Amino acid sequence: MHREGYGPLFAFFLVSVVMTLDSLLWSQSGIVTALAGTGWFLTLFTAFFFRDPERTIPDEPGAIVSPADGRIIEISEVDETEFLQQKARKVSVFMSVADVHVNRAPISGTVKYFRYQKGRFLRAYLDEASIENEQTIIGVENGPQRLVFKQIAGLIARRVSCDVREGHRITRGERIGIIKFGSRVDIFFPIDEVDLRVQLKDKVKAGESIIGVFKHVS
């Protein structure tokens, strides 16, 4: 379980225990019983949502792994102006509430660029969400290999948590943060330097599914 879930899990569990005891031993009220049931549901949902399973990280040279669990909703060509400063391939992964929300590093390297952007909370699958929503933008470099990925908040996901900053050294598949309650992650890499391995509507797993492979591996 991800550490971000410990606080709400304990709070829901404590409230559920108190409401259950009140319902069984003291008030025996239908309203209290309903509140107890709601509390137990929220406790179980929190444990489910913040689950953090281990993943088998591929060791293929030059591999770019998915930074998030979910489904590929966009593959396009864009001008990436944050870090790459060139034409790039954009791959977007949409995370539903049922997906694991722990994000992982797509490649090993050094974080050369980091920016947090306040913004809107549009539905995560909309094109505008990639630009206008609250997000973190992370640029990673490993020799000639360079890419950018974004943790993007959505309509329900109102908090993006990122553990890395400029200068941090990260390894492929390493946990780097979490987005709460459904959102998306976008990843950008130079078009001519990466062989794409995914298609639209593919299901991917963070740290495990290969998005693409750099053609030239140092």
N, C-alpha and C positions, 0 to 999 in steps of 0.2 A: 504494500500500500504506500502511495506517495505521502510524504510528510505533510503536504498541504491539507490532507484529509483528516488528520488526527483531531484538530480542534472541533470542526463541525460534527465529527463522528461521536466524540465524547459528549458534546452538548446534547445532541439528539438522543443518545443512549441514556443520559442522566434524566432528561425530561420524560422519556418513555417509561423508565423505571418508576419515577415518582407518580406519573399519571396512572400507571398500572396498579400500583399499591393503593392509591387513592380510590380507584374504581372497585378494587376487590375488597378492601378492608374498611373503608370509611364512607365515602359518599354514595357509592354504588349508582352513580349517575350515568345515564346513557351518553350524555355529552362528554363526560370525562373518559368513558370507554372509547368513544370515537376519537378523542384527542390522543389517547394512548395508542390506538391502532395507527393513527397518522404518524405518530412519533416513531413507532417501530418500522413503519414503511420507509420513513426518511432515513432512519439509521441504516437499514439494509441498502437503500439506494446509494447513500454516501459511501458505504464500504465497496459497493459495486463500481461506482463512478471513479473513485480514486485508486482502483486496483492498478498495480504496477508489475506486470509479469516480466520474468526474465526473457530475453530474446537471444537467438543465435545470430551473431553478427557475421556476415559473409567476409571472407578474407581475400576475395578476388581483387587483384591489383587495380587501382583506379576506380573502383565501384563507388557509386553515389547511392546511399540507402535513403529510404523514405524517412523524413523527419517526423511523420505522424501516421497514425492509423486512420483508415478511412477509404474513401473512393475518389479516383481521379475524375475531376469534373471539368478540367480545362488543360489543354496543351496548345500553346500558341507562341508566336514570335512577337517580342516587344523590345522597346528601347529601354535598357536597364540603366538608369541614371544615378542610382544611389552609390554603387560600388564598382561594378564592372565597367560602366561608361561605354557600353557597346550594345549591339544587337544581341539578344539573348533568347533562349528557349525558356518559357515559363510553364511550369507544371504545378497545378493546384490540387491539393488534397482536402476534401471536405470531411470533417469529423461530425458524425451524429452523436447524440447524447449517449448512445449505446457503445460507442467506440472507446478504447483506451485513450486517455487524453495526455499522457506523458509524452513529451517531445524529445527527440534524440538528434544528435549531430549527424548530418548527412555524410561528412568526410572528416578525416583527421586534418589538423592544421592549426593555424593561429588566427584568433579573431582579430581582424584588422579594422573592422568597422562595426560600430554599434550605435543604433539610434532608437529611442523610444518616441512614439508619436501618439499624442492624444488625438481622439477623433470621434467619429460617429459609431453607431452600433447597428448598421444595416444588416440584413440577412446575409449570412456568410457566403452563400452560393452566388450572390450577385456580383457582376464584374466590378462595380464601383467599390465594393467592400475592400478589394485589394489595395485601393488607393486612399479611400476616405476613412476607413474604420481605425479604431485604436489598434496599435500594433507595435511590435519590435522588429527592427530590420538588422540582420546579422550578416556581415561579410566575412568569409573564411578564405584563407590562402594557405596553400601547401606547395611551395615551389611554383611550378607553372599552373597548378590547378587552383582555380578561383571560382567561387560561387557565392550566391546570396540566398538566404531564406528568411521568410517573414512568419512570425506568429501573429495571427490576426483575430481579434475579438469579433463576435457576432452579435446577433439580436439578444440572445440569452447569455452568451459568454461575456461577462463584464469585467473579467480580470485575466490579464496575461502575466504569467510569472516566468521570468528568465533568470537563470543562475550565472550566465556568462557575460563578460564585458570585454572591451578592447584589451588586447594583450594576453588574454587567457589562451592556453593551449588545450585543445579538445581532441578527442579521439573518436573515430567513426563508431556510431551507435551509442555513444555516451549520453546519458540523460542530461538535458540542458534546461528543462523547464516544463511547464504545464499550462494549458488553457482550460478554464473552467466552463463546463456545460455547453459544449457544441460550438465548433467554429471551423477555421481552415488554416492551412499552412501553404504558402507559396514558395517555390524554389526556382531560382534562375541560374542558368549556366550558359557559357558561350555556345552558340549553335553549332559551329564547325568543329568543336573540340570534344564533343560527347556523343556517343552512340546511345540513343534512347532505347529503353527496354520496356516501357509501359505504353498502354493505350488508354483512350477514354473509357471510363466506367470500370477500369480494373480496381480490385480491392487490394490495398497495400497495408503492410504492417511496419510500424516505426522500427528502425534499426535492423530490419530483416529483409524487406523487399528492396530489390535493386531498381532504382529509377533510371539510371543510365551508367555508362562507364566512360571515363576519360580515355581518349584514343592514344594519347601519349603519356606514358607513365614513367616518372623519373625514378 
